[in-house]
């Protein structure tokens, strides 16, 4: 009797494990590696030189599968912000730094 209960318990655990595995795999999502660089275009909404950030309302970024949105980004250095002002349309380059997007280049359009 104990053997049958033990077999049933092990079978139940194994069936639960196989049921949860697909949930962890996120079916239907693309698990491709994150690109190390991406480019975008948008409008500068805010600049904080002291904090080293820029807020950009950008268009879609297909390389990252991002829809249009407004985001605050860190900049690689204060020099990246030279000549950039709020309201300007820009082309920018993001680099993956520790899993976070960092602006490495900005070109006023």
Buried (B, 14 or more C-beta within 10 A) or exposed (E): EEEEEEEEEEEEEEEEEEEEEEEEEEEEEEEEEEBEEBEBBBBBBEBEEEEBBBBBEBBEBEEBEBEEEEBEBBBBEEEBBEEBEEEBEBEBBBBBEEEEBBBBBBEEE
